[in-house]
């Protein structure tokens, strides 16, 4: 329930927020389609109630939050893999350079032997 501290001026909105426990109850009610908003003035409930309906984005916000967290985890994994790939590429480059040096040395030795 929401109890405003003072009567709002005509045309002004009353904004209400809920803690987690109440929000979970509201989510379940909206999912079942059985939530209504009623207005009470001085303890007397007005006869007209308004049915509350969930909009798809409100019900899917938890899914969206979970996906945001998964994207963050995947970004971290991608960064780690990128670092690992760079290290492997550096090691391979060093090996190729060493093999090229050995090939030149062997070629020089063979050339020396063939010219004798």
GIWOKA-V946804 format. One record per helix or strand. SS is the DSSP state (A for helix, B for strand). FROM is the first residue (numbers start at 1). TO is the last residue. If there is no record, write none. Layout:
ss: [SS,SS]
from: [FROM,FROM]
to: [TO,TO]
This chain:
ss: [A,B,B,B,B,A,A]
from: [20,35,40,44,50,56,61]
to: [32,37,41,45,52,59,114]
